[in-house]
Amino acid sequence: MKAKVYVTLKKGVLDPQGRAVLGALKHMDFDEVTDVRIGKFMELELDVPEGGDEDKRLAEMCERLLANPVIENYRIERD
């Protein structure tokens, strides 16, 4: 099974990398861009039996390692 994990900063958390990209885009005359938020994307290949507890395991992976739940949100998509 394949899972895609998207990790983004929570609303209100400062995103200096996003600010730098926004500044660069403005400098390059892309004035229509009003905000940039940078996140992470991961693809995981899992070897799990059919009907297992993969949802719970994926959430645990995100909570413990892939995301910082204090400042980040995550979203999981399964293929």
mmCIF file of the N, C-alpha and C atoms, coordinates in Angstrom:
data_MODEL
# 
_entry.id   MODEL 
# 
loop_
_atom_site.group_PDB 
_atom_site.id 
_atom_site.type_symbol 
_atom_site.label_atom_id 
_atom_site.label_alt_id 
_atom_site.label_comp_id 
_atom_site.label_asym_id 
_atom_site.label_entity_id 
_atom_site.label_seq_id 
_atom_site.pdbx_PDB_ins_code 
_atom_site.Cartn_x 
_atom_site.Cartn_y 
_atom_site.Cartn_z 
_atom_site.occupancy 
_atom_site.B_iso_or_equiv 
_atom_site.pdbx_formal_charge 
_atom_site.auth_seq_id 
_atom_site.auth_comp_id 
_atom_site.auth_asym_id 
_atom_site.auth_atom_id 
_atom_site.pdbx_PDB_model_num 
ATOM 1   N N  . MET A 1 1  ? 0.833  -1.168 0.000   1.00 0.00 ? 1  MET A N  1 
ATOM 2   C CA . MET A 1 1  ? 0.000  0.000  0.000   1.00 0.00 ? 1  MET A CA 1 
ATOM 3   C C  . MET A 1 1  ? 0.884  1.239  0.000   1.00 0.00 ? 1  MET A C  1 
ATOM 4   N N  . LYS A 1 2  ? 0.426  2.276  -0.689  1.00 0.00 ? 2  LYS A N  1 
ATOM 5   C CA . LYS A 1 2  ? 1.133  3.544  -0.720  1.00 0.00 ? 2  LYS A CA 1 
ATOM 6   C C  . LYS A 1 2  ? 0.326  4.587  0.040   1.00 0.00 ? 2  LYS A C  1 
ATOM 7   N N  . ALA A 1 3  ? 1.020  5.421  0.787   1.00 0.00 ? 3  ALA A N  1 
ATOM 8   C CA . ALA A 1 3  ? 0.378  6.529  1.488   1.00 0.00 ? 3  ALA A CA 1 
ATOM 9   C C  . ALA A 1 3  ? 1.142  7.810  1.182   1.00 0.00 ? 3  ALA A C  1 
ATOM 10  N N  . LYS A 1 4  ? 0.392  8.891  1.039   1.00 0.00 ? 4  LYS A N  1 
ATOM 11  C CA . LYS A 1 4  ? 0.988  10.208 0.853   1.00 0.00 ? 4  LYS A CA 1 
ATOM 12  C C  . LYS A 1 4  ? 0.681  11.024 2.093   1.00 0.00 ? 4  LYS A C  1 
ATOM 13  N N  . VAL A 1 5  ? 1.707  11.682 2.629   1.00 0.00 ? 5  VAL A N  1 
ATOM 14  C CA . VAL A 1 5  ? 1.549  12.487 3.834   1.00 0.00 ? 5  VAL A CA 1 
ATOM 15  C C  . VAL A 1 5  ? 1.938  13.922 3.499   1.00 0.00 ? 5  VAL A C  1 
ATOM 16  N N  . TYR A 1 6  ? 1.028  14.845 3.777   1.00 0.00 ? 6  TYR A N  1 
ATOM 17  C CA . TYR A 1 6  ? 1.260  16.275 3.572   1.00 0.00 ? 6  TYR A CA 1 
ATOM 18  C C  . TYR A 1 6  ? 1.337  16.936 4.943   1.00 0.00 ? 6  TYR A C  1 
ATOM 19  N N  . VAL A 1 7  ? 2.418  17.659 5.193   1.00 0.00 ? 7  VAL A N  1 
ATOM 20  C CA . VAL A 1 7  ? 2.608  18.332 6.474   1.00 0.00 ? 7  VAL A CA 1 
ATOM 21  C C  . VAL A 1 7  ? 2.713  19.834 6.209   1.00 0.00 ? 7  VAL A C  1 
ATOM 22  N N  . THR A 1 8  ? 1.895  20.623 6.907   1.00 0.00 ? 8  THR A N  1 
ATOM 23  C CA . THR A 1 8  ? 1.914  22.075 6.747   1.00 0.00 ? 8  THR A CA 1 
ATOM 24  C C  . THR A 1 8  ? 1.922  22.740 8.115   1.00 0.00 ? 8  THR A C  1 
ATOM 25  N N  . LEU A 1 9  ? 2.448  23.942 8.143   1.00 0.00 ? 9  LEU A N  1 
ATOM 26  C CA . LEU A 1 9  ? 2.440  24.703 9.387   1.00 0.00 ? 9  LEU A CA 1 
ATOM 27  C C  . LEU A 1 9  ? 1.014  25.110 9.729   1.00 0.00 ? 9  LEU A C  1 
ATOM 28  N N  . LYS A 1 10 ? 0.708  25.137 11.008  1.00 0.00 ? 10 LYS A N  1 
ATOM 29  C CA . LYS A 1 10 ? -0.610 25.587 11.449  1.00 0.00 ? 10 LYS A CA 1 
ATOM 30  C C  . LYS A 1 10 ? -0.755 27.080 11.171  1.00 0.00 ? 10 LYS A C  1 
ATOM 31  N N  . LYS A 1 11 ? -1.993 27.486 10.987  1.00 0.00 ? 11 LYS A N  1 
ATOM 32  C CA . LYS A 1 11 ? -2.296 28.903 10.771  1.00 0.00 ? 11 LYS A CA 1 
ATOM 33  C C  . LYS A 1 11 ? -1.767 29.702 11.956  1.00 0.00 ? 11 LYS A C  1 
ATOM 34  N N  . GLY A 1 12 ? -1.127 30.812 11.680  1.00 0.00 ? 12 GLY A N  1 
ATOM 35  C CA . GLY A 1 12 ? -0.595 31.658 12.733  1.00 0.00 ? 12 GLY A CA 1 
ATOM 36  C C  . GLY A 1 12 ? 0.851  31.369 13.096  1.00 0.00 ? 12 GLY A C  1 
ATOM 37  N N  . VAL A 1 13 ? 1.411  30.257 12.610  1.00 0.00 ? 13 VAL A N  1 
ATOM 38  C CA . VAL A 1 13 ? 2.812  29.942 12.877  1.00 0.00 ? 13 VAL A CA 1 
ATOM 39  C C  . VAL A 1 13 ? 3.657  30.626 11.804  1.00 0.00 ? 13 VAL A C  1 
ATOM 40  N N  . LEU A 1 14 ? 4.673  31.367 12.229  1.00 0.00 ? 14 LEU A N  1 
ATOM 41  C CA . LEU A 1 14 ? 5.546  32.088 11.321  1.00 0.00 ? 14 LEU A CA 1 
ATOM 42  C C  . LEU A 1 14 ? 6.225  31.118 10.358  1.00 0.00 ? 14 LEU A C  1 
ATOM 43  N N  . ASP A 1 15 ? 6.260  31.476 9.071   1.00 0.00 ? 15 ASP A N  1 
ATOM 44  C CA . ASP A 1 15 ? 6.875  30.649 8.032   1.00 0.00 ? 15 ASP A CA 1 
ATOM 45  C C  . ASP A 1 15 ? 7.958  31.457 7.320   1.00 0.00 ? 15 ASP A C  1 
ATOM 46  N N  . PRO A 1 16 ? 9.176  31.526 7.889   1.00 0.00 ? 16 PRO A N  1 
ATOM 47  C CA . PRO A 1 16 ? 10.226 32.339 7.281   1.00 0.00 ? 16 PRO A CA 1 
ATOM 48  C C  . PRO A 1 16 ? 10.610 31.873 5.877   1.00 0.00 ? 16 PRO A C  1 
ATOM 49  N N  . GLN A 1 17 ? 10.576 30.584 5.630   1.00 0.00 ? 17 GLN A N  1 
ATOM 50  C CA . GLN A 1 17 ? 10.900 30.082 4.295   1.00 0.00 ? 17 GLN A CA 1 
ATOM 51  C C  . GLN A 1 17 ? 9.842  30.536 3.283   1.00 0.00 ? 17 GLN A C  1 
ATOM 52  N N  . GLY A 1 18 ? 8.585  30.478 3.670   1.00 0.00 ? 18 GLY A N  1 
ATOM 53  C CA . GLY A 1 18 ? 7.511  30.970 2.806   1.00 0.00 ? 18 GLY A CA 1 
ATOM 54  C C  . GLY A 1 18 ? 7.652  32.455 2.535   1.00 0.00 ? 18 GLY A C  1 
ATOM 55  N N  . ARG A 1 19 ? 8.030  33.230 3.569   1.00 0.00 ? 19 ARG A N  1 
ATOM 56  C CA . ARG A 1 19 ? 8.237  34.671 3.401   1.00 0.00 ? 19 ARG A CA 1 
ATOM 57  C C  . ARG A 1 19 ? 9.368  34.942 2.407   1.00 0.00 ? 19 ARG A C  1 
ATOM 58  N N  . ALA A 1 20 ? 10.453 34.158 2.495   1.00 0.00 ? 20 ALA A N  1 
ATOM 59  C CA . ALA A 1 20 ? 11.586 34.340 1.579   1.00 0.00 ? 20 ALA A CA 1 
ATOM 60  C C  . ALA A 1 20 ? 11.166 34.054 0.136   1.00 0.00 ? 20 ALA A C  1 
ATOM 61  N N  . VAL A 1 21 ? 10.393 32.998 -0.067  1.00 0.00 ? 21 VAL A N  1 
ATOM 62  C CA . VAL A 1 21 ? 9.918  32.666 -1.413  1.00 0.00 ? 21 VAL A CA 1 
ATOM 63  C C  . VAL A 1 21 ? 8.972  33.753 -1.915  1.00 0.00 ? 21 VAL A C  1 
ATOM 64  N N  . LEU A 1 22 ? 8.089  34.248 -1.065  1.00 0.00 ? 22 LEU A N  1 
ATOM 65  C CA . LEU A 1 22 ? 7.184  35.328 -1.448  1.00 0.00 ? 22 LEU A CA 1 
ATOM 66  C C  . LEU A 1 22 ? 7.978  36.559 -1.873  1.00 0.00 ? 22 LEU A C  1 
ATOM 67  N N  . GLY A 1 23 ? 8.993  36.911 -1.100  1.00 0.00 ? 23 GLY A N  1 
ATOM 68  C CA . GLY A 1 23 ? 9.836  38.054 -1.448  1.00 0.00 ? 23 GLY A CA 1 
ATOM 69  C C  . GLY A 1 23 ? 10.528 37.874 -2.791  1.00 0.00 ? 23 GLY A C  1 
ATOM 70  N N  . ALA A 1 24 ? 11.027 36.668 -3.034  1.00 0.00 ? 24 ALA A N  1 
ATOM 71  C CA . ALA A 1 24 ? 11.694 36.395 -4.312  1.00 0.00 ? 24 ALA A CA 1 
ATOM 72  C C  . ALA A 1 24 ? 10.710 36.485 -5.474  1.00 0.00 ? 24 ALA A C  1 
ATOM 73  N N  . LEU A 1 25 ? 9.516  35.945 -5.296  1.00 0.00 ? 25 LEU A N  1 
ATOM 74  C CA . LEU A 1 25 ? 8.512  36.022 -6.352  1.00 0.00 ? 25 LEU A CA 1 
ATOM 75  C C  . LEU A 1 25 ? 8.129  37.471 -6.645  1.00 0.00 ? 25 LEU A C  1 
ATOM 76  N N  . LYS A 1 26 ? 7.956  38.273 -5.595  1.00 0.00 ? 26 LYS A N  1 
ATOM 77  C CA . LYS A 1 26 ? 7.649  39.695 -5.777  1.00 0.00 ? 26 LYS A CA 1 
ATOM 78  C C  . LYS A 1 26 ? 8.783  40.394 -6.517  1.00 0.00 ? 26 LYS A C  1 
ATOM 79  N N  . HIS A 1 27 ? 10.018 40.070 -6.145  1.00 0.00 ? 27 HIS A N  1 
ATOM 80  C CA . HIS A 1 27 ? 11.190 40.651 -6.792  1.00 0.00 ? 27 HIS A CA 1 
ATOM 81  C C  . HIS A 1 27 ? 11.246 40.286 -8.284  1.00 0.00 ? 27 HIS A C  1 
ATOM 82  N N  . MET A 1 28 ? 10.698 39.130 -8.622  1.00 0.00 ? 28 MET A N  1 
ATOM 83  C CA . MET A 1 28 ? 10.676 38.674 -10.020 1.00 0.00 ? 28 MET A CA 1 
ATOM 84  C C  . MET A 1 28 ? 9.404  39.134 -10.739 1.00 0.00 ? 28 MET A C  1 
ATOM 85  N N  . ASP A 1 29 ? 8.689  40.095 -10.150 1.00 0.00 ? 29 ASP A N  1 
ATOM 86  C CA . ASP A 1 29 ? 7.488  40.695 -10.734 1.00 0.00 ? 29 ASP A CA 1 
ATOM 87  C C  . ASP A 1 29 ? 6.282  39.754 -10.797 1.00 0.00 ? 29 ASP A C  1 
ATOM 88  N N  . PHE A 1 30 ? 6.212  38.795 -9.896  1.00 0.00 ? 30 PHE A N  1 
ATOM 89  C CA . PHE A 1 30 ? 5.011  37.964 -9.764  1.00 0.00 ? 30 PHE A CA 1 
ATOM 90  C C  . PHE A 1 30 ? 4.154  38.556 -8.649  1.00 0.00 ? 30 PHE A C  1 
ATOM 91  N N  . ASP A 1 31 ? 3.637  39.764 -8.906  1.00 0.00 ? 31 ASP A N  1 
ATOM 92  C CA . ASP A 1 31 ? 2.928  40.519 -7.886  1.00 0.00 ? 31 ASP A CA 1 
ATOM 93  C C  . ASP A 1 31 ? 1.568  39.937 -7.525  1.00 0.00 ? 31 ASP A C  1 
ATOM 94  N N  . GLU A 1 32 ? 1.052  39.009 -8.330  1.00 0.00 ? 32 GLU A N  1 
ATOM 95  C CA . GLU A 1 32 ? -0.250 38.417 -8.029  1.00 0.00 ? 32 GLU A CA 1 
ATOM 96  C C  . GLU A 1 32 ? -0.201 37.444 -6.855  1.00 0.00 ? 32 GLU A C  1 
ATOM 97  N N  . VAL A 1 33 ? 0.986  37.004 -6.473  1.00 0.00 ? 33 VAL A N  1 
ATOM 98  C CA . VAL A 1 33 ? 1.130  36.086 -5.340  1.00 0.00 ? 33 VAL A CA 1 
ATOM 99  C C  . VAL A 1 33 ? 1.032  36.901 -4.054  1.00 0.00 ? 33 VAL A C  1 
ATOM 100 N N  . THR A 1 34 ? 0.105  36.522 -3.181  1.00 0.00 ? 34 THR A N  1 
ATOM 101 C CA . THR A 1 34 ? -0.105 37.289 -1.949  1.00 0.00 ? 34 THR A CA 1 
ATOM 102 C C  . THR A 1 34 ? 0.403  36.578 -0.699  1.00 0.00 ? 34 THR A C  1 
ATOM 103 N N  . ASP A 1 35 ? 0.616  35.264 -0.769  1.00 0.00 ? 35 ASP A N  1 
ATOM 104 C CA . ASP A 1 35 ? 1.129  34.541 0.388   1.00 0.00 ? 35 ASP A CA 1 
ATOM 105 C C  . ASP A 1 35 ? 1.724  33.219 -0.070  1.00 0.00 ? 35 ASP A C  1 
ATOM 106 N N  . VAL A 1 36 ? 2.733  32.753 0.643   1.00 0.00 ? 36 VAL A N  1 
ATOM 107 C CA . VAL A 1 36 ? 3.357  31.453 0.362   1.00 0.00 ? 36 VAL A CA 1 
ATOM 108 C C  . VAL A 1 36 ? 3.554  30.740 1.693   1.00 0.00 ? 36 VAL A C  1 
ATOM 109 N N  . ARG A 1 37 ? 3.132  29.491 1.759   1.00 0.00 ? 37 ARG A N  1 
ATOM 110 C CA . ARG A 1 37 ? 3.366  28.643 2.923   1.00 0.00 ? 37 ARG A CA 1 
ATOM 111 C C  . ARG A 1 37 ? 4.116  27.407 2.418   1.00 0.00 ? 37 ARG A C  1 
ATOM 112 N N  . ILE A 1 38 ? 5.200  27.070 3.064   1.00 0.00 ? 38 ILE A N  1 
ATOM 113 C CA . ILE A 1 38 ? 6.022  25.930 2.668   1.00 0.00 ? 38 ILE A CA 1 
ATOM 114 C C  . ILE A 1 38 ? 5.668  24.744 3.560   1.00 0.00 ? 38 ILE A C  1 
ATOM 115 N N  . GLY A 1 39 ? 5.582  23.571 2.958   1.00 0.00 ? 39 GLY A N  1 
ATOM 116 C CA . GLY A 1 39 ? 5.276  22.366 3.717   1.00 0.00 ? 39 GLY A CA 1 
ATOM 117 C C  . GLY A 1 39 ? 6.165  21.212 3.282   1.00 0.00 ? 39 GLY A C  1 
ATOM 118 N N  . LYS A 1 40 ? 5.803  20.015 3.710   1.00 0.00 ? 40 LYS A N  1 
ATOM 119 C CA . LYS A 1 40 ? 6.543  18.798 3.363   1.00 0.00 ? 40 LYS A CA 1 
ATOM 120 C C  . LYS A 1 40 ? 5.580  17.793 2.743   1.00 0.00 ? 40 LYS A C  1 
ATOM 121 N N  . PHE A 1 41 ? 6.112  17.003 1.826   1.00 0.00 ? 41 PHE A N  1 
ATOM 122 C CA . PHE A 1 41 ? 5.344  15.934 1.202   1.00 0.00 ? 41 PHE A CA 1 
ATOM 123 C C  . PHE A 1 41 ? 6.177  14.661 1.274   1.00 0.00 ? 41 PHE A C  1 
ATOM 124 N N  . MET A 1 42 ? 5.549  13.570 1.712   1.00 0.00 ? 42 MET A N  1 
ATOM 125 C CA . MET A 1 42 ? 6.236  12.279 1.808   1.00 0.00 ? 42 MET A CA 1 
ATOM 126 C C  . MET A 1 42 ? 5.380  11.183 1.203   1.00 0.00 ? 42 MET A C  1 
ATOM 127 N N  . GLU A 1 43 ? 6.017  10.265 0.506   1.00 0.00 ? 43 GLU A N  1 
ATOM 128 C CA . GLU A 1 43 ? 5.347  9.051  0.020   1.00 0.00 ? 43 GLU A CA 1 
ATOM 129 C C  . GLU A 1 43 ? 5.913  7.875  0.791   1.00 0.00 ? 43 GLU A C  1 
ATOM 130 N N  . LEU A 1 44 ? 5.026  7.097  1.352   1.00 0.00 ? 44 LEU A N  1 
ATOM 131 C CA . LEU A 1 44 ? 5.444  5.920  2.110   1.00 0.00 ? 44 LEU A CA 1 
ATOM 132 C C  . LEU A 1 44 ? 4.880  4.678  1.448   1.00 0.00 ? 44 LEU A C  1 
ATOM 133 N N  . GLU A 1 45 ? 5.693  3.668  1.325   1.00 0.00 ? 45 GLU A N  1 
ATOM 134 C CA . GLU A 1 45 ? 5.262  2.358  0.846   1.00 0.00 ? 45 GLU A CA 1 
ATOM 135 C C  . GLU A 1 45 ? 5.181  1.463  2.077   1.00 0.00 ? 45 GLU A C  1 
ATOM 136 N N  . LEU A 1 46 ? 3.997  0.890  2.309   1.00 0.00 ? 46 LEU A N  1 
ATOM 137 C CA . LEU A 1 46 ? 3.787  0.064  3.490   1.00 0.00 ? 46 LEU A CA 1 
ATOM 138 C C  . LEU A 1 46 ? 3.455  -1.362 3.090   1.00 0.00 ? 46 LEU A C  1 
ATOM 139 N N  . ASP A 1 47 ? 3.986  -2.288 3.842   1.00 0.00 ? 47 ASP A N  1 
ATOM 140 C CA . ASP A 1 47 ? 3.675  -3.701 3.657   1.00 0.00 ? 47 ASP A CA 1 
ATOM 141 C C  . ASP A 1 47 ? 2.759  -4.099 4.810   1.00 0.00 ? 47 ASP A C  1 
ATOM 142 N N  . VAL A 1 48 ? 1.448  -3.995 4.568   1.00 0.00 ? 48 VAL A N  1 
ATOM 143 C CA . VAL A 1 48 ? 0.469  -4.277 5.623   1.00 0.00 ? 48 VAL A CA 1 
ATOM 144 C C  . VAL A 1 48 ? -0.577 -5.251 5.089   1.00 0.00 ? 48 VAL A C  1 
ATOM 145 N N  . PRO A 1 49 ? -1.092 -6.111 5.953   1.00 0.00 ? 49 PRO A N  1 
ATOM 146 C CA . PRO A 1 49 ? -2.143 -7.035 5.520   1.00 0.00 ? 49 PRO A CA 1 
ATOM 147 C C  . PRO A 1 49 ? -3.450 -6.287 5.271   1.00 0.00 ? 49 PRO A C  1 
ATOM 148 N N  . GLU A 1 50 ? -4.263 -6.832 4.390   1.00 0.00 ? 50 GLU A N  1 
ATOM 149 C CA . GLU A 1 50 ? -5.576 -6.245 4.077   1.00 0.00 ? 50 GLU A CA 1 
ATOM 150 C C  . GLU A 1 50 ? -6.416 -6.175 5.350   1.00 0.00 ? 50 GLU A C  1 
ATOM 151 N N  . GLY A 1 51 ? -7.049 -5.018 5.584   1.00 0.00 ? 51 GLY A N  1 
ATOM 152 C CA . GLY A 1 51 ? -7.908 -4.863 6.763   1.00 0.00 ? 51 GLY A CA 1 
ATOM 153 C C  . GLY A 1 51 ? -7.151 -4.636 8.050   1.00 0.00 ? 51 GLY A C  1 
ATOM 154 N N  . GLY A 1 52 ? -5.859 -4.285 7.941   1.00 0.00 ? 52 GLY A N  1 
ATOM 155 C CA . GLY A 1 52 ? -5.074 -4.028 9.148   1.00 0.00 ? 52 GLY A CA 1 
ATOM 156 C C  . GLY A 1 52 ? -5.404 -2.664 9.735   1.00 0.00 ? 52 GLY A C  1 
ATOM 157 N N  . ASP A 1 53 ? -4.598 -2.228 10.677  1.00 0.00 ? 53 ASP A N  1 
ATOM 158 C CA . ASP A 1 53 ? -4.833 -0.935 11.323  1.00 0.00 ? 53 ASP A CA 1 
ATOM 159 C C  . ASP A 1 53 ? -3.893 0.133  10.755  1.00 0.00 ? 53 ASP A C  1 
ATOM 160 N N  . GLU A 1 54 ? -3.764 0.152  9.415   1.00 0.00 ? 54 GLU A N  1 
ATOM 161 C CA . GLU A 1 54 ? -2.827 1.080  8.777   1.00 0.00 ? 54 GLU A CA 1 
ATOM 162 C C  . GLU A 1 54 ? -3.161 2.546  9.038   1.00 0.00 ? 54 GLU A C  1 
ATOM 163 N N  . ASP A 1 55 ? -4.437 2.906  9.156   1.00 0.00 ? 55 ASP A N  1 
ATOM 164 C CA . ASP A 1 55 ? -4.803 4.300  9.450   1.00 0.00 ? 55 ASP A CA 1 
ATOM 165 C C  . ASP A 1 55 ? -4.232 4.730  10.803  1.00 0.00 ? 55 ASP A C  1 
ATOM 166 N N  . LYS A 1 56 ? -4.396 3.865  11.778  1.00 0.00 ? 56 LYS A N  1 
ATOM 167 C CA . LYS A 1 56 ? -3.876 4.158  13.115  1.00 0.00 ? 56 LYS A CA 1 
ATOM 168 C C  . LYS A 1 56 ? -2.351 4.240  13.095  1.00 0.00 ? 56 LYS A C  1 
ATOM 169 N N  . ARG A 1 57 ? -1.710 3.324  12.373  1.00 0.00 ? 57 ARG A N  1 
ATOM 170 C CA . ARG A 1 57 ? -0.245 3.308  12.301  1.00 0.00 ? 57 ARG A CA 1 
ATOM 171 C C  . ARG A 1 57 ? 0.281  4.549  11.585  1.00 0.00 ? 57 ARG A C  1 
ATOM 172 N N  . LEU A 1 58 ? -0.380 4.953  10.498  1.00 0.00 ? 58 LEU A N  1 
ATOM 173 C CA . LEU A 1 58 ? 0.046  6.154  9.780   1.00 0.00 ? 58 LEU A CA 1 
ATOM 174 C C  . LEU A 1 58 ? -0.089 7.395  10.658  1.00 0.00 ? 58 LEU A C  1 
ATOM 175 N N  . ALA A 1 59 ? -1.188 7.502  11.374  1.00 0.00 ? 59 ALA A N  1 
ATOM 176 C CA . ALA A 1 59 ? -1.385 8.638  12.275  1.00 0.00 ? 59 ALA A CA 1 
ATOM 177 C C  . ALA A 1 59 ? -0.309 8.651  13.362  1.00 0.00 ? 59 ALA A C  1 
ATOM 178 N N  . GLU A 1 60 ? 0.026  7.478  13.874  1.00 0.00 ? 60 GLU A N  1 
ATOM 179 C CA . GLU A 1 60 ? 1.066  7.396  14.897  1.00 0.00 ? 60 GLU A CA 1 
ATOM 180 C C  . GLU A 1 60 ? 2.421  7.825  14.337  1.00 0.00 ? 60 GLU A C  1 
ATOM 181 N N  . MET A 1 61 ? 2.731  7.430  13.104  1.00 0.00 ? 61 MET A N  1 
ATOM 182 C CA . MET A 1 61 ? 3.986  7.854  12.461  1.00 0.00 ? 61 MET A CA 1 
ATOM 183 C C  . MET A 1 61 ? 4.054  9.374  12.357  1.00 0.00 ? 61 MET A C  1 
ATOM 184 N N  . CYS A 1 62 ? 2.930  9.969  11.958  1.00 0.00 ? 62 CYS A N  1 
ATOM 185 C CA . CYS A 1 62 ? 2.878  11.432 11.825  1.00 0.00 ? 62 CYS A CA 1 
ATOM 186 C C  . CYS A 1 62 ? 3.039  12.114 13.173  1.00 0.00 ? 62 CYS A C  1 
ATOM 187 N N  . GLU A 1 63 ? 2.328  11.628 14.172  1.00 0.00 ? 63 GLU A N  1 
ATOM 188 C CA . GLU A 1 63 ? 2.368  12.241 15.499  1.00 0.00 ? 63 GLU A CA 1 
ATOM 189 C C  . GLU A 1 63 ? 3.746  12.127 16.155  1.00 0.00 ? 63 GLU A C  1 
ATOM 190 N N  . ARG A 1 64 ? 4.426  11.021 15.908  1.00 0.00 ? 64 ARG A N  1 
ATOM 191 C CA . ARG A 1 64 ? 5.689  10.768 16.599  1.00 0.00 ? 64 ARG A CA 1 
ATOM 192 C C  . ARG A 1 64 ? 6.926  11.225 15.843  1.00 0.00 ? 64 ARG A C  1 
ATOM 193 N N  . LEU A 1 65 ? 6.863  11.308 14.494  1.00 0.00 ? 65 LEU A N  1 
ATOM 194 C CA . LEU A 1 65 ? 8.083  11.612 13.750  1.00 0.00 ? 65 LEU A CA 1 
ATOM 195 C C  . LEU A 1 65 ? 7.884  12.555 12.572  1.00 0.00 ? 65 LEU A C  1 
ATOM 196 N N  . LEU A 1 66 ? 6.914  12.285 11.735  1.00 0.00 ? 66 LEU A N  1 
ATOM 197 C CA . LEU A 1 66 ? 6.813  13.002 10.462  1.00 0.00 ? 66 LEU A CA 1 
ATOM 198 C C  . LEU A 1 66 ? 6.340  14.441 10.602  1.00 0.00 ? 66 LEU A C  1 
ATOM 199 N N  . ALA A 1 67 ? 5.585  14.742 11.636  1.00 0.00 ? 67 ALA A N  1 
ATOM 200 C CA . ALA A 1 67 ? 5.084  16.099 11.862  1.00 0.00 ? 67 ALA A CA 1 
ATOM 201 C C  . ALA A 1 67 ? 5.316  16.481 13.315  1.00 0.00 ? 67 ALA A C  1 
ATOM 202 N N  . ASN A 1 68 ? 5.378  17.782 13.545  1.00 0.00 ? 68 ASN A N  1 
ATOM 203 C CA . ASN A 1 68 ? 5.429  18.295 14.906  1.00 0.00 ? 68 ASN A CA 1 
ATOM 204 C C  . ASN A 1 68 ? 4.028  18.792 15.235  1.00 0.00 ? 68 ASN A C  1 
ATOM 205 N N  . PRO A 1 69 ? 3.225  18.006 15.949  1.00 0.00 ? 69 PRO A N  1 
ATOM 206 C CA . PRO A 1 69 ? 1.819  18.347 16.168  1.00 0.00 ? 69 PRO A CA 1 
ATOM 207 C C  . PRO A 1 69 ? 1.596  19.670 16.912  1.00 0.00 ? 69 PRO A C  1 
ATOM 208 N N  . VAL A 1 70 ? 2.616  20.204 17.539  1.00 0.00 ? 70 VAL A N  1 
ATOM 209 C CA . VAL A 1 70 ? 2.472  21.487 18.224  1.00 0.00 ? 70 VAL A CA 1 
ATOM 210 C C  . VAL A 1 70 ? 2.316  22.616 17.207  1.00 0.00 ? 70 VAL A C  1 
ATOM 211 N N  . ILE A 1 71 ? 3.072  22.560 16.101  1.00 0.00 ? 71 ILE A N  1 
ATOM 212 C CA . ILE A 1 71 ? 3.052  23.657 15.130  1.00 0.00 ? 71 ILE A CA 1 
ATOM 213 C C  . ILE A 1 71 ? 2.629  23.233 13.727  1.00 0.00 ? 71 ILE A C  1 
ATOM 214 N N  . GLU A 1 72 ? 2.422  21.928 13.501  1.00 0.00 ? 72 GLU A N  1 
ATOM 215 C CA . GLU A 1 72 ? 2.114  21.454 12.150  1.00 0.00 ? 72 GLU A CA 1 
ATOM 216 C C  . GLU A 1 72 ? 0.834  20.614 12.119  1.00 0.00 ? 72 GLU A C  1 
ATOM 217 N N  . ASN A 1 73 ? 0.143  20.702 11.001  1.00 0.00 ? 73 ASN A N  1 
ATOM 218 C CA . ASN A 1 73 ? -0.972 19.814 10.689  1.00 0.00 ? 73 ASN A CA 1 
ATOM 219 C C  . ASN A 1 73 ? -0.485 18.791 9.681   1.00 0.00 ? 73 ASN A C  1 
ATOM 220 N N  . TYR A 1 74 ? -1.165 17.665 9.626   1.00 0.00 ? 74 TYR A N  1 
ATOM 221 C CA . TYR A 1 74 ? -0.836 16.683 8.592   1.00 0.00 ? 74 TYR A CA 1 
ATOM 222 C C  . TYR A 1 74 ? -2.120 16.126 7.998   1.00 0.00 ? 74 TYR A C  1 
ATOM 223 N N  . ARG A 1 75 ? -1.976 15.658 6.770   1.00 0.00 ? 75 ARG A N  1 
ATOM 224 C CA . ARG A 1 75 ? -3.102 15.041 6.050   1.00 0.00 ? 75 ARG A CA 1 
ATOM 225 C C  . ARG A 1 75 ? -2.553 13.808 5.360   1.00 0.00 ? 75 ARG A C  1 
ATOM 226 N N  . ILE A 1 76 ? -3.292 12.717 5.427   1.00 0.00 ? 76 ILE A N  1 
ATOM 227 C CA . ILE A 1 76 ? -2.863 11.431 4.855   1.00 0.00 ? 76 ILE A CA 1 
ATOM 228 C C  . ILE A 1 76 ? -3.809 11.048 3.730   1.00 0.00 ? 76 ILE A C  1 
ATOM 229 N N  . GLU A 1 77 ? -3.236 10.650 2.588   1.00 0.00 ? 77 GLU A N  1 
ATOM 230 C CA . GLU A 1 77 ? -3.999 10.078 1.485   1.00 0.00 ? 77 GLU A CA 1 
ATOM 231 C C  . GLU A 1 77 ? -3.444 8.690  1.215   1.00 0.00 ? 77 GLU A C  1 
ATOM 232 N N  . ARG A 1 78 ? -4.341 7.740  1.026   1.00 0.00 ? 78 ARG A N  1 
ATOM 233 C CA . ARG A 1 78 ? -3.921 6.366  0.722   1.00 0.00 ? 78 ARG A CA 1 
ATOM 234 C C  . ARG A 1 78 ? -4.250 6.014  -0.701  1.00 0.00 ? 78 ARG A C  1 
ATOM 235 N N  . ASP A 1 79 ? -3.375 5.263  -1.319  1.00 0.00 ? 79 ASP A N  1 
ATOM 236 C CA . ASP A 1 79 ? -3.617 4.740  -2.687  1.00 0.00 ? 79 ASP A CA 1 
ATOM 237 C C  . ASP A 1 79 ? -4.046 3.292  -2.616  1.00 0.00 ? 79 ASP A C  1 
# 
